[in-house]
Amino acid sequence: MMARQMASGLRIMTKVSVAPKQAKALSMAVRRFPSMVSPVACRKDGCGYETFDPDDAAMVAELRRQGGQALMSWRVRDRGMAGQMGVDASAIEEVSAQIQLDRSKAM
């Protein structure tokens, strides 16, 4: 009963678009980002987490910086263990190097 009262009066509006007569090929890419990012620069002030916006250049730069630091930490700490296990970590090394290169170009 309560749910029915809550839903009473709700209206759903949609936009309808007409499909083109000729279809076009599309390319899609799926990228995963965290929903929230904690900027390092303002942590001491207690700024907490901010919603990640992939269209915000500053937010993307912050996430890249944090990702680069995390990969560098992994390289320093865990690279030997991967080698001991017979795991080829060269792809991670390449990604880390590219992030560092991109970071140095941005500065």
Backbone as ProteinMPNN parsed JSONL, in Angstrom:
{"seq_chain_A": "MMARQMASGLRIMTKVSVAPKQAKALSMAVRRFPSMVSPVACRKDGCGYETFDPDDAAMVAELRRQGGQALMSWRVRDRGMAGQMGVDASAIEEVSAQIQLDRSKAM", "coords_chain_A": {"N_chain_A": [[0.827, -1.195, 0.0], [1.879, 1.287, 0.874], [3.977, 1.623, -0.954], [2.53, 1.879, -3.309], [1.261, 4.319, -2.859], [3.49, 5.98, -2.796], [4.373, 5.768, -5.443], [2.275, 6.815, -6.814], [1.248, 9.234, -9.026], [3.703, 9.562, -10.207], [5.489, 10.112, -13.201], [6.779, 8.853, -16.177], [9.016, 9.986, -18.489], [10.129, 9.864, -21.797], [12.456, 10.213, -24.497], [12.045, 9.841, -27.896], [13.805, 8.734, -30.627], [14.276, 8.737, -34.127], [15.529, 6.106, -36.01], [18.363, 6.207, -38.181], [18.228, 5.799, -41.778], [20.333, 4.498, -42.928], [22.751, 2.54, -41.468], [25.625, 3.239, -39.418], [28.961, 2.231, -38.837], [30.16, 1.777, -35.599], [32.644, 2.47, -33.156], [33.586, 1.129, -30.095], [34.758, 1.561, -26.775], [35.576, 0.233, -23.704], [36.178, 1.502, -20.617], [37.39, 1.41, -17.344], [36.954, 3.216, -14.408], [37.641, 4.483, -11.135], [34.895, 5.298, -9.001], [35.124, 7.238, -7.107], [37.655, 9.538, -6.077], [40.42, 10.359, -4.07], [41.955, 13.27, -3.776], [45.399, 13.807, -3.424], [46.692, 16.199, -2.751], [44.98, 17.704, -1.105], [44.437, 16.172, 1.109], [45.474, 16.533, 3.681], [43.98, 18.626, 4.56], [41.588, 17.495, 4.936], [39.821, 16.976, 2.8], [38.641, 14.717, 1.733], [36.869, 12.416, -0.381], [36.266, 12.785, -3.902], [33.876, 12.82, -6.534], [34.649, 11.025, -9.411], [35.305, 12.422, -12.556], [35.572, 11.709, -15.827], [35.879, 13.604, -17.814], [37.081, 15.758, -16.725], [40.028, 17.346, -16.761], [41.893, 17.867, -14.71], [41.138, 16.047, -12.739], [41.565, 13.636, -14.07], [44.33, 13.822, -14.43], [45.138, 13.697, -11.758], [44.316, 11.088, -11.091], [45.923, 9.645, -12.856], [48.431, 10.306, -11.818], [48.282, 9.149, -9.264], [47.936, 6.489, -10.056], [50.339, 6.025, -11.404], [52.141, 6.295, -9.273], [51.316, 4.119, -7.716], [51.943, 1.958, -9.396], [54.713, 2.314, -9.575], [55.403, 1.821, -6.928], [54.698, -0.865, -6.824], [56.544, -1.892, -8.644], [58.946, -1.459, -7.299], [58.564, -2.907, -4.928], [57.366, -5.506, -5.473], [58.285, -6.671, -7.845], [60.438, -8.486, -7.875], [59.308, -10.751, -6.681], [57.409, -11.511, -8.575], [59.114, -12.241, -10.655], [60.417, -14.395, -9.448], [58.351, -16.193, -9.358], [58.09, -16.788, -11.97], [56.599, -15.142, -13.572], [56.008, -12.962, -16.218], [56.552, -9.685, -16.006], [56.827, -7.584, -17.704], [54.935, -6.123, -19.188], [53.61, -4.615, -17.258], [55.734, -3.084, -16.424], [56.157, -1.58, -18.758], [53.753, -0.1, -18.917], [53.939, 1.391, -16.561], [56.269, 2.877, -17.12], [55.332, 4.375, -19.318], [53.287, 5.911, -18.133], [54.842, 7.438, -16.392], [56.367, 8.826, -18.286], [54.359, 10.295, -19.642], [53.558, 11.85, -17.511], [55.845, 13.401, -17.006], [55.923, 14.913, -19.342], [53.659, 16.463, -19.025], [54.334, 18.176, -17.04]], "CA_chain_A": [[0.0, 0.0, 0.0], [2.726, 2.47, 0.97], [4.695, 1.746, -2.223], [1.579, 2.366, -4.298], [1.064, 5.742, -2.597], [4.707, 6.676, -3.215], [4.457, 5.765, -6.898], [1.13, 7.521, -7.36], [1.578, 10.557, -9.551], [4.975, 9.554, -10.929], [5.366, 10.027, -14.647], [8.02, 8.527, -16.858], [9.103, 10.678, -19.77], [11.226, 9.375, -22.628], [12.615, 10.833, -25.807], [12.083, 8.835, -28.952], [14.508, 9.224, -31.813], [14.083, 7.89, -35.303], [16.786, 5.509, -36.457], [18.716, 6.602, -39.551], [17.948, 4.768, -42.785], [21.551, 3.735, -43.173], [23.51, 2.392, -40.224], [27.053, 3.526, -39.462], [29.763, 1.4, -37.934], [30.62, 2.492, -34.418], [33.688, 1.804, -32.379], [33.32, 1.289, -28.664], [35.849, 1.211, -25.867], [35.133, 0.188, -22.313], [37.241, 1.876, -19.681], [36.914, 1.398, -15.958], [37.54, 4.215, -13.532], [37.011, 4.465, -9.812], [33.817, 6.286, -8.92], [35.562, 8.301, -6.203], [39.103, 9.713, -5.988], [40.839, 11.225, -2.974], [43.119, 14.043, -4.211], [46.467, 13.789, -2.427], [47.064, 17.558, -2.367], [44.133, 18.301, -0.064], [44.118, 15.198, 2.156], [45.799, 17.074, 5.007], [42.896, 19.54, 4.923], [40.385, 16.699, 5.156], [38.86, 17.149, 1.704], [37.927, 13.468, 1.494], [36.767, 11.879, -1.732], [35.5, 13.53, -4.896], [33.353, 11.984, -7.61], [35.534, 11.064, -10.575], [34.717, 12.863, -13.823], [36.582, 11.461, -16.857], [36.014, 14.77, -18.684], [37.791, 16.781, -15.959], [41.456, 17.113, -16.991], [42.602, 17.854, -13.428], [40.812, 14.792, -12.06], [42.261, 12.578, -14.811], [45.753, 13.956, -14.095], [45.302, 13.193, -10.39], [44.201, 9.63, -11.124], [47.144, 9.151, -13.504], [49.534, 10.461, -10.871], [48.126, 8.112, -8.25], [48.187, 5.202, -10.705], [51.78, 5.932, -11.639], [52.787, 6.034, -7.985], [50.994, 2.752, -7.293], [52.744, 1.035, -10.208], [56.112, 2.449, -9.155], [55.514, 1.096, -5.659], [54.676, -2.288, -7.144], [57.821, -2.227, -9.284], [59.99, -1.486, -6.276], [58.286, -3.889, -3.879], [56.912, -6.85, -5.839], [58.826, -7.149, -9.116], [61.259, -9.669, -7.616], [58.438, -11.896, -6.409], [56.835, -11.94, -9.852], [60.175, -12.942, -11.359], [60.654, -15.673, -8.777], [57.234, -17.075, -9.704], [58.111, -17.036, -13.405], [55.615, -14.272, -14.218], [56.596, -11.886, -17.009], [55.944, -8.42, -15.585], [57.288, -6.53, -18.608], [53.806, -5.263, -19.589], [53.394, -3.656, -16.165], [56.879, -2.171, -16.494], [55.91, -0.674, -19.881], [52.668, 0.817, -18.535], [54.494, 2.296, -15.559], [57.176, 3.798, -17.811], [54.528, 5.288, -20.138], [52.633, 6.868, -17.23], [55.878, 8.36, -15.932], [56.706, 9.668, -19.43], [53.241, 11.226, -19.817], [53.577, 12.767, -16.373], [56.938, 14.354, -17.172], [55.54, 15.819, -20.43], [52.613, 17.368, -18.538], [54.904, 19.133, -16.068]], "C_chain_A": [[0.869, 1.255, 0.0], [3.49, 2.705, -0.34], [3.781, 2.303, -3.304], [1.349, 3.864, -4.104], [2.288, 6.542, -3.037], [4.768, 6.813, -4.729], [3.313, 6.526, -7.546], [1.56, 8.91, -7.824], [2.914, 10.612, -10.274], [4.717, 9.408, -12.416], [6.737, 9.727, -15.226], [7.992, 9.19, -18.218], [10.308, 10.127, -20.524], [11.277, 10.169, -23.911], [12.74, 9.708, -26.815], [12.807, 9.447, -30.137], [14.329, 8.217, -32.936], [15.45, 7.384, -35.749], [17.095, 5.964, -37.876], [18.462, 5.449, -40.518], [19.174, 3.897, -43.045], [22.377, 3.711, -41.888], [24.983, 2.711, -40.453], [27.758, 2.593, -38.488], [30.263, 2.272, -36.787], [31.773, 1.734, -33.788], [33.435, 2.126, -30.91], [34.57, 0.905, -27.888], [35.286, 1.252, -24.455], [36.335, 0.507, -21.439], [36.648, 1.919, -18.29], [37.687, 2.425, -15.149], [36.931, 4.046, -12.15], [35.917, 5.525, -9.77], [34.22, 7.47, -8.047], [37.089, 8.328, -6.167], [39.388, 10.666, -4.838], [42.086, 11.987, -3.416], [44.162, 14.146, -3.099], [46.739, 15.186, -1.889], [46.226, 18.125, -1.223], [43.763, 17.316, 1.046], [44.39, 15.749, 3.545], [44.735, 18.052, 5.492], [41.58, 18.807, 5.134], [39.361, 16.796, 4.049], [38.101, 15.87, 1.37], [37.938, 13.063, 0.038], [35.925, 12.786, -2.611], [35.025, 12.555, -5.967], [34.241, 12.143, -8.834], [34.76, 11.453, -11.825], [35.766, 12.663, -14.914], [36.766, 12.616, -17.837], [36.751, 15.92, -17.999], [39.29, 16.492, -16.043], [42.244, 17.04, -15.685], [42.362, 16.543, -12.685], [41.518, 13.617, -12.738], [43.755, 12.616, -14.492], [46.03, 13.418, -12.697], [45.253, 11.672, -10.366], [45.428, 9.011, -11.796], [48.328, 9.205, -12.542], [49.477, 9.365, -9.815], [48.393, 6.724, -8.834], [49.669, 4.983, -10.963], [52.539, 5.631, -10.362], [52.535, 4.607, -7.521], [51.807, 1.732, -8.088], [54.227, 1.114, -9.847], [56.338, 1.703, -7.845], [55.544, -0.401, -5.91], [56.015, -2.713, -7.731], [58.92, -2.365, -8.249], [59.793, -2.666, -5.327], [58.099, -5.312, -4.394], [57.483, -7.415, -7.137], [59.642, -8.43, -8.925], [60.418, -10.91, -7.387], [57.809, -12.411, -7.699], [57.872, -12.727, -10.645], [60.453, -14.312, -10.765], [59.566, -16.689, -9.128], [57.212, -17.409, -11.197], [57.103, -16.211, -14.18], [56.347, -13.154, -14.956], [55.869, -10.584, -16.678], [56.318, -7.277, -16.519], [56.154, -5.607, -19.053], [53.528, -4.211, -18.519], [54.518, -2.633, -16.157], [56.658, -1.136, -17.605], [54.825, 0.346, -19.547], [53.191, 1.844, -17.545], [55.412, 3.326, -16.209], [56.398, 4.811, -18.642], [53.827, 6.329, -19.275], [53.645, 7.891, -16.741], [56.276, 9.32, -17.046], [55.617, 10.713, -19.665], [53.241, 12.274, -18.719], [54.667, 13.819, -16.546], [56.648, 15.341, -18.305], [54.539, 16.86, -19.95], [53.176, 18.436, -17.617], [55.624, 20.261, -16.74]], "O_chain_A": [[0.63, 2.18, -0.777], [3.635, 3.844, -0.782], [4.212, 3.111, -4.127], [1.252, 4.603, -5.084], [2.159, 7.639, -3.58], [5.17, 7.857, -5.244], [3.39, 6.849, -8.731], [2.174, 9.661, -7.066], [3.227, 11.625, -10.898], [3.828, 8.666, -12.834], [7.739, 10.3, -14.797], [7.066, 8.986, -19.003], [11.38, 9.947, -19.947], [10.275, 10.727, -24.357], [13.465, 8.738, -26.594], [12.467, 10.539, -30.594], [14.243, 7.01, -32.711], [16.407, 8.152, -35.848], [16.183, 6.093, -38.694], [18.479, 4.28, -40.132], [19.056, 2.709, -43.345], [22.659, 4.757, -41.302], [25.52, 2.485, -41.538], [27.21, 2.22, -37.451], [30.737, 3.386, -37.008], [31.858, 0.51, -33.881], [33.113, 3.258, -30.549], [35.335, 0.034, -28.301], [34.602, 2.201, -24.072], [37.374, -0.148, -21.522], [35.536, 2.407, -18.089], [38.916, 2.488, -15.203], [35.826, 3.52, -12.015], [36.021, 6.548, -10.447], [33.714, 8.578, -8.227], [37.739, 7.284, -6.219], [38.683, 11.658, -4.652], [43.175, 11.413, -3.431], [43.844, 14.527, -1.972], [46.991, 15.347, -0.695], [46.719, 18.947, -0.451], [42.867, 17.596, 1.842], [43.64, 15.477, 4.483], [44.602, 18.283, 6.694], [40.57, 19.423, 5.474], [38.16, 16.71, 4.307], [37.022, 15.934, 0.781], [38.894, 13.332, -0.689], [35.005, 13.46, -2.147], [35.707, 11.575, -6.267], [34.549, 13.261, -9.245], [33.703, 10.894, -12.118], [36.765, 13.383, -14.929], [37.718, 12.609, -18.616], [37.015, 16.945, -18.627], [39.77, 15.514, -15.469], [43.167, 16.234, -15.566], [43.278, 15.994, -12.073], [42.009, 12.71, -12.066], [44.378, 11.571, -14.303], [47.044, 12.757, -12.475], [46.062, 11.037, -9.691], [45.918, 7.97, -11.357], [49.123, 8.269, -12.464], [50.486, 8.731, -9.507], [49.006, 5.881, -8.179], [50.187, 3.884, -10.764], [53.463, 4.818, -10.355], [53.437, 3.955, -6.993], [52.304, 0.756, -7.525], [54.916, 0.094, -9.816], [57.355, 1.03, -7.677], [56.32, -1.125, -5.288], [56.56, -3.756, -7.369], [59.734, -3.287, -8.318], [60.756, -3.343, -4.968], [58.632, -6.246, -3.796], [57.176, -8.555, -7.486], [59.541, -9.355, -9.73], [60.769, -11.998, -7.845], [57.692, -13.622, -7.89], [57.554, -13.757, -11.239], [60.695, -15.275, -11.492], [59.823, -17.891, -9.189], [56.402, -18.225, -11.637], [56.781, -16.538, -15.323], [57.205, -12.482, -14.383], [54.704, -10.409, -17.034], [56.143, -6.113, -16.161], [56.388, -4.419, -19.275], [53.245, -3.056, -18.834], [54.285, -1.45, -15.912], [56.941, 0.047, -17.416], [54.967, 1.528, -19.861], [52.916, 3.037, -17.679], [55.342, 4.512, -15.887], [56.76, 5.987, -18.673], [53.776, 7.503, -19.641], [53.343, 9.082, -16.679], [56.5, 10.503, -16.79], [55.921, 11.889, -19.866], [52.957, 13.446, -18.967], [54.443, 14.997, -16.267], [57.08, 16.491, -18.238], [54.559, 18.004, -20.405], [52.562, 19.488, -17.435], [56.155, 21.143, -16.066]]}, "name": "protein", "num_of_chains": 1, "seq": "MMARQMASGLRIMTKVSVAPKQAKALSMAVRRFPSMVSPVACRKDGCGYETFDPDDAAMVAELRRQGGQALMSWRVRDRGMAGQMGVDASAIEEVSAQIQLDRSKAM"}
